[in-house]
Amino acid sequence: MAISTIDRRSGVSGRSLMPSLAVSALITTILLITMGSIVRVTGHGLGCPDWPLCYGRVIPPGLTGAWVEFSHRLLGAAAGAQIVLLAVLAWRENRDRPWVFWPAVAAFALLIVQVSLGGLHVIFEIPPVTGWIHTGVAMLIVGLVALQLGGTLPAIQPLRETAIFRNRRFTAWLSVTTGVTYLLLLTGSYVTRSGASLACPSFPFCGSETSALRRLIDIQMLHRYTAYCVATLSLVLVIWLLTRVQDQRLKRFAYVVGALIVVQLGLGASNVLLHLPMWSRVLHLAVAATFWASLAILWNLGRPQPQ
């Protein structure tokens, strides 16, 4: 069977399982992060007080908290199995493609770190520092899986030929936006773990100058200023794509990115103004992970191509 020029360059044949597995792994990993948020906001972080078992059992007892936490572990097992399989397929099929192979290897390595962190988080009774690192590593894994998807999914490979990706200013802007977005994820997790979520009672400004809360206010405002920076960078990125690109697929992608940042800002505001409702807190993290993955896919399309 003939293979197109793009297929030859991408190194992914039509029979490869890697593109569909990358899609599945990305969805499962974002669902895992969402479930982790549900565990946290419902107060079931110690629903299973031991690890790797739950109350000393493979199957937990009929307790709500145990099953909420155990559901998170089951999703973790499903995501982990897919990440391992992606690494195996990358080794078999894509060792000559660094931007597919090395993200797969890195995701596998971080998976080992993440599993260990999850165990330590339970054993030490969910201290803030392990929770913060746990979230940061989880988002790195999301980004690495998104890179694999962007590098292997046949439907989006032709987009690499779009002229906008040969514009150095655009690709530099895209790189900065992607990097600052990861910093935003870290600051958001730090706000949650430090107890600064309601240090500022107003939005978009703080609305509080209480000296007793100065440290928490600074943490909250650092996150907000980073969010405003990401929103500005993303808006410019979206306008750039909508005004300089003719391909309708890229334009639709730009609309998705724009919609995600608007929704995320709205969820951030609702967290403050509605005093941290559970639904808003869970969606805030889920949308953040989706937005981050979208930028990682777009960045993969714009990275320099081997000659």
C-alpha positions as semicolon CSV with decimal commas, in nm:
position;residue;x (nm);y (nm);z (nm)
1;M;0,000;0,000;0,000
2;A;0,136;0,338;-0,097
3;I;0,224;0,579;0,180
4;S;0,187;0,954;0,129
5;T;0,474;1,200;0,165
6;I;0,334;1,323;0,494
7;D;0,296;0,966;0,620
8;R;0,657;0,889;0,530
9;R;0,781;1,200;0,704
10;S;0,566;1,138;1,011
11;G;0,671;0,777;1,040
12;V;0,318;0,668;1,124
13;S;0,144;0,421;0,896
14;G;-0,230;0,394;0,859
15;R;-0,220;0,071;1,061
16;S;-0,045;0,221;1,363
17;L;-0,230;0,212;1,693
18;M;-0,035;0,507;1,829
19;P;-0,256;0,795;1,706
20;S;-0,580;0,650;1,842
21;L;-0,406;0,537;2,161
22;A;-0,266;0,888;2,210
23;V;-0,619;1,032;2,179
24;S;-0,751;0,779;2,429
25;A;-0,462;0,833;2,671
26;L;-0,505;1,211;2,660
27;I;-0,879;1,189;2,732
28;T;-0,824;0,936;3,011
29;T;-0,547;1,144;3,169
30;I;-0,762;1,458;3,171
31;L;-1,048;1,254;3,322
32;L;-0,802;1,127;3,583
33;I;-0,705;1,483;3,676
34;T;-1,074;1,574;3,694
35;M;-1,142;1,277;3,920
36;G;-0,849;1,377;4,138
37;S;-1,008;1,719;4,176
38;I;-1,337;1,555;4,276
39;V;-1,153;1,351;4,540
40;R;-0,994;1,668;4,678
41;V;-1,296;1,900;4,682
42;T;-1,522;1,635;4,836
43;G;-1,270;1,576;5,116
44;H;-1,210;1,212;5,027
45;G;-0,833;1,236;4,985
46;L;-0,796;0,972;5,258
47;G;-1,100;0,773;5,150
48;C;-0,854;0,488;5,123
49;P;-0,623;0,540;5,422
50;D;-0,358;0,297;5,296
51;W;-0,177;0,237;4,968
52;P;-0,170;0,054;4,730
53;L;-0,459;-0,137;4,892
54;C;-0,773;0,024;5,032
55;Y;-0,850;-0,070;5,393
56;G;-0,614;-0,360;5,335
57;R;-0,826;-0,492;5,048
58;V;-0,792;-0,513;4,672
59;I;-1,161;-0,417;4,644
60;P;-1,259;-0,147;4,896
61;P;-1,547;-0,178;5,144
62;G;-1,884;-0,021;5,068
63;L;-1,794;0,328;5,188
64;T;-1,859;0,638;4,977
65;G;-1,520;0,794;5,047
66;A;-1,337;0,471;4,972
67;W;-1,506;0,430;4,635
68;V;-1,452;0,793;4,537
69;E;-1,080;0,754;4,602
70;F;-1,071;0,403;4,453
71;S;-1,235;0,533;4,132
72;H;-0,946;0,774;4,102
73;R;-0,701;0,486;4,139
74;L;-0,885;0,282;3,874
75;L;-0,867;0,572;3,629
76;G;-0,499;0,606;3,717
77;A;-0,443;0,241;3,629
78;A;-0,622;0,286;3,295
79;A;-0,425;0,599;3,208
80;G;-0,100;0,441;3,323
81;A;-0,151;0,131;3,109
82;Q;-0,207;0,348;2,801
83;I;0,100;0,560;2,873
84;V;0,312;0,246;2,907
85;L;0,174;0,109;2,579
86;L;0,247;0,443;2,407
87;A;0,608;0,413;2,521
88;V;0,627;0,058;2,383
89;L;0,481;0,165;2,047
90;A;0,713;0,466;2,034
91;W;1,009;0,233;2,087
92;R;0,890;-0,001;1,813
93;E;0,776;0,253;1,555
94;N;0,921;0,597;1,623
95;R;1,273;0,573;1,759
96;D;1,385;0,785;1,462
97;R;1,137;1,064;1,549
98;P;1,263;1,248;1,858
99;W;0,948;1,457;1,911
100;V;0,737;1,142;1,936
101;F;0,984;0,903;2,096
102;W;1,124;1,120;2,375
103;P;0,786;1,256;2,496
104;A;0,671;0,893;2,522
105;V;0,980;0,797;2,721
106;A;0,948;1,106;2,943
107;A;0,578;1,036;3,007
108;F;0,663;0,680;3,108
109;A;0,936;0,803;3,345
110;L;0,705;1,064;3,497
111;L;0,436;0,800;3,537
112;I;0,669;0,611;3,773
113;V;0,733;0,934;3,966
114;Q;0,360;1,010;3,975
115;V;0,263;0,670;4,110
116;S;0,524;0,705;4,383
117;L;0,399;1,055;4,467
118;G;0,041;0,927;4,486
119;G;0,145;0,665;4,737
120;L;0,346;0,911;4,945
121;H;0,056;1,158;4,938
122;V;-0,167;0,899;5,106
123;I;0,096;0,755;5,341
124;F;0,187;1,101;5,474
125;E;-0,184;1,196;5,495
126;I;-0,208;1,435;5,200
127;P;0,043;1,711;5,285
128;P;0,016;2,022;5,060
129;V;0,366;1,991;4,914
130;T;0,314;1,642;4,768
131;G;-0,027;1,749;4,638
132;W;0,127;2,048;4,461
133;I;0,404;1,839;4,304
134;H;0,151;1,568;4,216
135;T;-0,056;1,820;4,018
136;G;0,251;1,963;3,846
137;V;0,371;1,620;3,733
138;A;0,019;1,526;3,619
139;M;0,006;1,833;3,395
140;L;0,350;1,753;3,253
141;I;0,222;1,408;3,160
142;V;-0,083;1,564;2,992
143;G;0,147;1,787;2,790
144;L;0,373;1,499;2,688
145;V;0,079;1,284;2,576
146;A;-0,057;1,583;2,382
147;L;0,280;1,614;2,206
148;Q;0,255;1,250;2,101
149;L;-0,096;1,307;1,970
150;G;0,017;1,614;1,777
151;G;0,306;1,421;1,630
152;T;0,117;1,108;1,522
153;L;-0,248;1,189;1,442
154;P;-0,268;1,174;1,059
155;A;-0,561;1,417;1,037
156;I;-0,357;1,712;1,164
157;Q;-0,018;1,641;1,003
158;P;-0,097;1,845;0,686
159;L;-0,141;2,153;0,907
160;R;0,238;2,157;0,956
161;E;0,264;2,294;0,601
162;T;0,064;2,606;0,694
163;A;0,271;2,920;0,637
164;I;0,199;3,056;0,985
165;F;0,419;2,784;1,135
166;R;0,715;2,917;0,938
167;N;0,672;3,259;1,096
168;R;0,937;3,277;1,369
169;R;0,757;3,549;1,561
170;F;0,441;3,340;1,573
171;T;0,619;3,024;1,686
172;A;0,813;3,221;1,949
173;W;0,486;3,373;2,075
174;L;0,329;3,026;2,082
175;S;0,624;2,890;2,281
176;V;0,604;3,170;2,537
177;T;0,226;3,124;2,570
178;T;0,267;2,751;2,627
179;G;0,543;2,798;2,885
180;V;0,358;3,067;3,081
181;T;0,046;2,850;3,079
182;Y;0,234;2,577;3,264
183;L;0,345;2,835;3,520
184;L;-0,022;2,931;3,556
185;L;-0,109;2,569;3,633
186;L;0,158;2,561;3,905
187;T;0,043;2,886;4,062
188;G;-0,319;2,767;4,059
189;S;-0,227;2,447;4,238
190;Y;-0,022;2,647;4,488
191;V;-0,322;2,871;4,560
192;T;-0,528;2,563;4,641
193;R;-0,262;2,389;4,851
194;S;-0,170;2,703;5,047
195;G;-0,528;2,787;5,142
196;A;-0,525;3,115;4,946
197;S;-0,833;3,041;4,734
198;L;-1,051;3,300;4,914
199;A;-0,780;3,539;5,027
200;C;-0,922;3,793;4,780
201;P;-1,303;3,825;4,799
202;S;-1,345;4,022;4,474
203;F;-1,273;3,976;4,105
204;P;-1,082;4,086;3,896
205;F;-0,915;4,289;4,172
206;C;-0,845;4,156;4,518
207;G;-1,083;4,368;4,728
208;S;-0,882;4,310;5,044
209;E;-0,577;4,471;5,201
210;T;-0,578;4,279;5,530
211;S;-0,221;4,267;5,654
212;A;-0,284;3,942;5,839
213;L;-0,355;3,773;5,504
214;R;-0,074;3,943;5,310
215;R;0,108;3,620;5,221
216;L;-0,211;3,451;5,102
217;I;-0,318;3,762;4,911
218;D;0,020;3,769;4,734
219;I;-0,018;3,402;4,636
220;Q;-0,370;3,461;4,506
221;M;-0,273;3,772;4,310
222;L;0,033;3,601;4,162
223;H;-0,203;3,343;4,017
224;R;-0,441;3,610;3,888
225;Y;-0,169;3,818;3,726
226;T;-0,031;3,505;3,559
227;A;-0,385;3,424;3,439
228;Y;-0,426;3,775;3,294
229;C;-0,091;3,732;3,119
230;V;-0,195;3,398;2,970
231;A;-0,531;3,543;2,862
232;T;-0,355;3,830;2,682
233;L;-0,100;3,602;2,516
234;S;-0,375;3,361;2,410
235;L;-0,594;3,638;2,272
236;V;-0,311;3,760;2,051
237;L;-0,247;3,399;1,943
238;V;-0,613;3,348;1,851
239;I;-0,632;3,677;1,658
240;W;-0,312;3,584;1,476
241;L;-0,458;3,253;1,366
242;L;-0,796;3,396;1,267
243;T;-0,653;3,681;1,061
244;R;-0,346;3,522;0,903
245;V;-0,463;3,166;0,829
246;Q;-0,703;3,045;0,563
247;D;-0,726;2,682;0,670
248;Q;-1,063;2,633;0,838
249;R;-0,933;2,356;1,063
250;L;-0,680;2,587;1,222
251;K;-0,943;2,858;1,255
252;R;-1,174;2,616;1,437
253;F;-0,884;2,522;1,662
254;A;-0,830;2,892;1,735
255;Y;-1,196;2,932;1,830
256;V;-1,163;2,635;2,068
257;V;-0,855;2,786;2,233
258;G;-1,032;3,121;2,267
259;A;-1,345;2,961;2,409
260;L;-1,144;2,762;2,663
261;I;-0,966;3,068;2,800
262;V;-1,296;3,261;2,829
263;V;-1,461;2,970;3,010
264;Q;-1,158;2,934;3,236
265;L;-1,163;3,300;3,335
266;G;-1,535;3,267;3,410
267;L;-1,474;2,963;3,629
268;G;-1,196;3,143;3,811
269;A;-1,432;3,431;3,884
270;S;-1,708;3,196;4,000
271;N;-1,467;3,024;4,239
272;V;-1,416;3,357;4,416
273;L;-1,758;3,518;4,386
274;L;-1,954;3,200;4,470
275;H;-1,711;3,097;4,746
276;L;-1,561;2,784;4,591
277;P;-1,857;2,575;4,476
278;M;-1,752;2,216;4,409
279;W;-1,866;2,213;4,046
280;S;-1,666;2,525;3,963
281;R;-1,349;2,401;4,130
282;V;-1,364;2,068;3,946
283;L;-1,437;2,228;3,608
284;H;-1,165;2,488;3,662
285;L;-0,897;2,219;3,677
286;A;-1,050;2,011;3,395
287;V;-1,065;2,309;3,158
288;A;-0,712;2,411;3,258
289;A;-0,582;2,066;3,162
290;T;-0,771;2,075;2,831
291;F;-0,644;2,423;2,748
292;W;-0,287;2,320;2,831
293;A;-0,317;2,010;2,610
294;S;-0,454;2,220;2,322
295;L;-0,155;2,454;2,338
296;A;0,084;2,156;2,350
297;I;-0,073;2,012;2,034
298;L;-0,052;2,349;1,859
299;W;0,309;2,395;1,972
300;N;0,396;2,052;1,830
301;L;0,259;2,158;1,492
302;G;0,472;2,473;1,497
303;R;0,801;2,330;1,616
304;P;1,095;2,324;1,370
305;Q;1,081;2,030;1,134
306;P;1,382;1,808;1,053
307;Q;1,511;1,852;0,704
